[in-house]
Amino acid sequence: MSSAQLFDNIVRRPRLWSLCFVLSLIFWFLLLDGCVVVVADDAASLRTINIGAVVDESTRIGKEHKVAMKIAVEDFNSKSSDTKLFLRFVNSSTRDPLQAASSVLEVAKENEVQAIVGMQSWQEVALVAQVGSQYELPVLSLEAAPATLTWAQARWPFLVQMASSYDQQLRCISAIVGYYGWPKVIVVYEDDGYAGIYSMLNLLSDYLQHVGTEIEHRLALPPPLMADPKEVVLDELDKVLSSESRVFIVLQSSMPLALHLFREAKNMGLIGRDAVWIATESISSLLDCVNSTVISSMEGTIGIKTYYSETSIEFQDFYYRFWTEFRAEYPGELDSQPGIHAARAYDAITTIITALKQPGYDPSSSKSLLRSILSSEFQGLTGEISFEEDGGSLSDGAGRVYTVINVVGKRYKELNFWSSQDGFFERIDDSSHSQAHETETKTETETKTEVALHGVVNWPGDVKDVPKGWGMPINAKPLKIGVPGATSFQKFVKVETTGNPNRTAYTGFCIDVFTEVMNILEESYTFTYEFEAFYGTYDELVNCVYNKTFDAVVGDVTILANRSEHVEFTQPYAKSGLNIIVPYRSKDHTKAWMFVKPFTLALWLLTGAILIYTSLTVWALEKQSSSEFGDSWKDQIGATFWFIFSSISLTQKEKINSNYTRVVVIVWLFLVFILTQSYTANLTSMLTVRLLEPKIKDIRWLKDNNEVVGCDGDSFIRNYITDVLGFDPKNVINVSSQYSYPGLLNSGNISAAFLELPYANVFLDQYCDSFTQMTQTYRFEGLGFVFQKGSHLTARVSKAILELSEKGVVAALDQKWFSPSPDCASSSTNSAVEPLDVGSFWVLYLFSGATSTICFLVFLVRLLNNYTRENESPIIRLNSSGFKEKLNRLWQYFYQGEIRIITREVPTVDSPPGADEWTSPQWEYTSPPSEASEHYQGSPSLEPASHYLELSAPGAPGP
């Protein structure tokens, strides 16, 4: 059958055609039903998670957030077959935080999302977190909290912070400021109208106080709602021109506003020599995407960035993909590199993905998702990701690391690293940076800090030296310096009117010292000052600095503790204390014993000892050969001392037989000559000098006898005398001039004058012959210049004073103003003549004593040698007896120069003994006096009777 026939049959047979149509419908229905069943089964096994992403695409940060989140979701969806993530972007605007909150509220009501991620201002975070807590939606914030908020978890239990708070950044800034020692700073911030910025300001102020720095001025910039904030910025910068500090800390600001700030500050001269600019991460993290021509206005700025490793495989893969997609989506952006904000957004999505894989996660419970998020722990692009156990804040682990950068030219360079545990350090291991710096000891860290920070920073104006951080205000008025108008001692400060009624002359020691200080400071700083006389008490003058009537005080102002509570004092340029001036009185009642005062007691005793020793030596040497000493002990002692005493007056005429004695006497006479001359000279000086002593020696006597005293009523001395020393106020009178003190003291109207040490020195230089000071004094810190609390000039002036002191300039000025009068310079009224002591003559005494000892020992050795030789005589041996008798013979030989031996009866001999029997040329036989004549007549015999034999030496042995 042909086709035409078949067609005709079908057409002509409607029943057959209808059957075919029904069969085809059944076929397609069955086919479609099978496909629906398959799709339904797949849908039943696939789980979808919707995540709300709050981003502001009008900002660079919002763009990085969006691209990074999309990459994270794509990475997960490409690997997961049963769970898919979908991002629902919520429109946001940093200019209107309520817009983000309302958008999140809308999607929360519809249950369209299971979590919220994003936000780039703390105002948005606070509002969105409130919505999340209300609808139990986990909110992952990418914005750093202004401070460590311990109450945030209680208020917003579903808030999870993916960024560390500003607390660590503020610590790092304080460490930089403290390292360089800048005393004051100016804080610049964007005033968004919320309380978060004020928490940061208070926290920064606390950290700065720990390093000795204070916030001098707070510069609030307009919020981004204003289209053209130029006029407001200029007005705020004008306020800075009157401040001394030149250290600026940009605490928080959007990048467009910050660039506008730096541009205007540079035009006004606030970015240059002596200036310092420090920026937090809100600006530093975006420097890579700023036009190089714009960044040049920030030259020298120090910035802080959160450190994260850029060398890991994961980051390198993310970097390539981000660069590709960002460039494709935002071709108008100058830079397509990912920063900390992109890495943090990627980690936020990864945190949710990690939570979905937790074993205890329940898809039907949002609280289960929150618990899984908080229990997540992994190594993200920004470092180790984990959360505190008691809240949703990001755990710092071993401590977040920050990179300190420095803007140089049109780019920036990395200086070093900082963490809260280790401070500054120079190197870090990218492979394990979270643990690398833990091994550094504090000592090593401090050493690296000095090496890393010293000389490597390019400061504003391309200055290599560390800026002072302060300067005189650009539009400042001359320093207004108060000067005491009426002083008791005008050599310190004197105010005189000249012929010109509009001009006043200021002279004196204090003025000259301050002028020299200003000459040193003007080598580095440019400023002017003018003096203004003040007529009142010194306490009132100091109070004028406290209430800012005066910028400083130059004068003879004593540094006191109660004054230092309100003002600052410089290094003292003159000593200070409280001295008591009293009249002299004569010491004539002590002249009766004046003759013993030229020598000290020790010298008198030593002189007596050497006198006795020399006398005994002379006696020992001369006794045997001189008949002057006599036989009795009394005669010998008298003759000996007469011999020595007569030599003192050089009238000694006795004959000296021994050469040893001559040596001893010569040395003794030399000693006597020196002593007598010294005694005479010292006694003459004592008799010539007026013997004066203070009329009053004890302050207690003044109080016990209710004596009247005088002092300068304008100074603190009066209160000190009454409150501290305990004087009756009615016994203290005020003395207004230094020339009034002599008359009051001489007339007895006052018994003593209480003067500060510098004044007392000036007074005594003029009246040294009539007055003196008591030994009892009270010391104070000294005289110093006064400045307002926190003034930069205080430290600089103190340093200049030290330089002047070291160079001798202060001493020269002291000599110029306070040199004593000619009478006092040559007067010896107060010069007490000191008695001579042993130290002046000990060499002479030692020489005399040693000479006497040596001569006596030589004499004794020779004497014993003769005695030993002659002791061997036959008669001596014949009559030898015991030890006692030998000792007696030795003494006789020493004392008398002979030995007497009592002999027994001896036989009569007809002739004298032969020469070979017992005679000796050194000894002679002597008969008793009654038989002397017979002996000399050559009697041939000796009667048998008791005889004595006298063996004598021919004289004292001599050299």
C-alpha positions, 0 to 999 in steps of 0.5 A: 500500500502506498503512502497516499493510500495509507494517508487516505485510510487514516483520514477517512478512518477517524477512529483509527486516528483517535486511537493513535493520538491517545496512545501517544499521549499515554506514552508521553505522560508515562515518560514525563512521570518517570522524569518527575519521579527522578527529579523529586528523588534528587531534590529530596536528597539535596540540602541547600543553605542560604547565607545572607551577605551584607556588603556595600559594593560602593566601597573597596572593602565591600567589593572584596567581600563579595568576590571572596564570598563567591569564591568560597561558595564556589569551592564548596559547591564544586566539591559537595554533592548533597549540600549547596550554598547560596548567597543572598546579597543584602544591600548595604551602605556605610552611610546608612547602617539602618538600610542594612538592618532593615534588609536583614530584618526583611529576609529574617522574617521570611526565613530565607537565610540560615546565617548572616555574613558581612558588615564593614562598620560597627554600627551595622554590626550592632544593628544586624546583631540585634536582628540576628539575636531576635530571630536566632540567626548567627551573624558573622561580623567582618568588622573589628569591634572597637574594644574587647566587649565583655558584655557583647555575648550577653546582649547579642548571643548570636554574634560571631566576630571574625576580626580581632578587636581594635584592642591589640591595634591600640596596644601596638600604637601605644608601644610605638609612641612609648618607644619614641617617648612622645609625651603628647598626641593628637587623635583623629577619628571619624565621628559616626555618632555612635558610642563605639569610637568613644570606647576606642578613645578611652582605651587608647588613652589608658594605654598611652598613660601607661607609657607616659603619654597623654592625648592633647587634642581630639580631632573629630572629622565629619561622618561620610553622610556629608558630601563635601567635608572639606570645610569641616576638615579645615576648621578642625585642622585650624584647631591643631595649629594652636597645639604643641603636639605634632604626633597624629594618630588616625584612629578610624576613618574611611579611606576617601576621608582619610586621603582628604585629611592627609592632603589638607594637612600637608597643604597646611604644613602639618606633614613635615619636619617634627611631625608623626602620623600613625594610622590604624588598619582601617587605612593601612589595609587599603594602601595597595588599592590607592592611586600612587599619586594620592598616597604620596601625601601620606609620605612618612606615615606609620601604619598597622596591618594584620599579618597573614601568610601570603606564601601558603598554597591555599592563599596562592590559589585564592590569590589567582582566582580572586585576581581573575574574578575581581578584575572581570567583575570590577574592571575599573578598579586600579588594583585586583589583589586580595587584601585582609578583608577578602581573606577574612570574608573567605574565612567567614564562609569557610567557618560556616562550611566547617560548622555544617560538617560538625558531627553534632550539627542539626540542620533544623536548629539555628542554635545548633548551627551557632554551636557548630560555628563556635566549636570550629577550628581550622587554619584559614587564610588569615591564620588560625581560626577558633573562638573563645569558649565564653563568647563569639569573639575570635580567639587570639591563640598565641597572639595576633601578629601585626605588621608595622609599615612605613609609607615611602614615596608612592609605596610602603615598606614593612618595618617589623612585626608586633604581638601583644606577647613579644612586642616588636620583633624583626623576622617571622616564619611564614610556615608557622607564624603563629608559633614562630614569635613565641620562641623569642625571649623578651630580652631578644625582642627588646634588642630587635626592637632597637635594631628594627626601629632605630634609623630605618623609618622614613619620617614625613619630609623624608627625615631620617632622624626621629621627630621630636613630635612637638613644636611651637604652635604655628599661629601661637602667641608669644609665651607669657612668662610671669616674673616675681615683681617684688623680691627680697633679694634683687640679685635673683630677679629685679624688675625696673621701669625704664624711661619708656613706660611701655618697656620694663627691664628684667635683670638678675641671676634667674633671668640670665639663666633663662636667657641662656636656656632659650639660646640653646632651645632656639637652635632647634625651635622657633618661638617667642616669649615675653615677661610680665611682672607679678606682684603677689606671693610666690604661691599665687604666682605658681597658681597663675601657671596652673590656671593658665594665666601664665605659660611659665614662671621664671624666678627664684621659685623653690621646688616644693611637693605641694606646688608640683601637684599642679605644675611642672618644675624643670631641673633645679638650676640652683641649690635651695634650703633653709638657713638660720642667720644669727649675730656673732659673739666673741669667744674670748673666754676660751683664751686661757687654754689657748697655749695647748690648742696649736696641737691636737691631744694626740700630737701632744701625747706623741710628743711626750712619748718621743721625748721620754724615749729620746731621754732614755736613749741619751741616758743609756748612751751617756751614763758610763762616759759622762759624770754629769748624770751623778750617782743617785737615780734622782740625779740621773733622771734630772740630768737626763731630762734637763739635757733633753729639755735644754735642747728644745730651747737650743741652750744645751751646753753639756758635753756629749761623749758618744757619737751615737748620742750625737746622732740621736741628738741631731735628729731630735734637735731637727724634730724640735726645731720643726715642732717649735716653729710650727707651734709658734706659727699656729699659736700666732694665727690663733691669737691673731684671728678673731674668735667668734661663734654664733650667738645662738646655736640651737633652734630649740632655744629660739622656740623655748625662749619665744624669741622673735625671728624674721623671714620673707613673708611672700615665700613659703618660709613663713608657713614652713616656720610655723607649720613644720618647725612649730614656731608661734606665728606671733613670733614670726615677722615679715621682712621685705628687703635684704637691707632690713635684716642687719638692723633688725638683728643688731638691734635685737628686734629679731634674734634670727633670720630664716633665709633660703640657701641662695639668699643666705649666701648673698647676705653673708657675702656682704655681712660676713664680719657680723653674722653667721649661719647656724649649723642646723639647716633644712634642705629643699629640692632647689630653684627651678622654672615653672611650666604647665602640666604636660608642657613639652618645654619642661623636658627641653628646658631641663636638658638645657639647664644640664648642658649649661651646668656641664659647660660651667655657664651656670657657675660663671653666672653665679660668680657674676652675680654672687661674688663676695665683697672685697672685705669678705673675700679677704677676711678671715673672720670665719676662718677657724685655725685648725690645730696641727695633728699627727698626720702633719709630722708622723714622718719626723716622729718615725725618723727620730724614733727609728734613729734612737732605736738603731743607735741604742741597738748598735751600742748595746751590741758592742757593749755585749761583745766587750762584756763577753770577751772580758768575761773570759778573764781567769779571775772572772772564771775563778769567781764565777757563780750562779746565773743571778750573779752573772746577771748582776755583773752584766747590769753592773757592767752596763750601769757602771762600766766595771765589774766588782768581785769580792775575793777570798784571802790570797797568799802573799806574793813577793813580786807582782804577777808575771805578764803571762799569769793573770794581768790584762791591759784592759783591766787593773788591780785596785786595792782598797782605799786604805792600802792605795799608798802601799800599792803604788809604792810597790809593796812586795807583799799583800796582807792576808785579808779580804780584798776586792778586785775591780775590773773596769772598762776603759770607758763606754765603747764607742765607734 
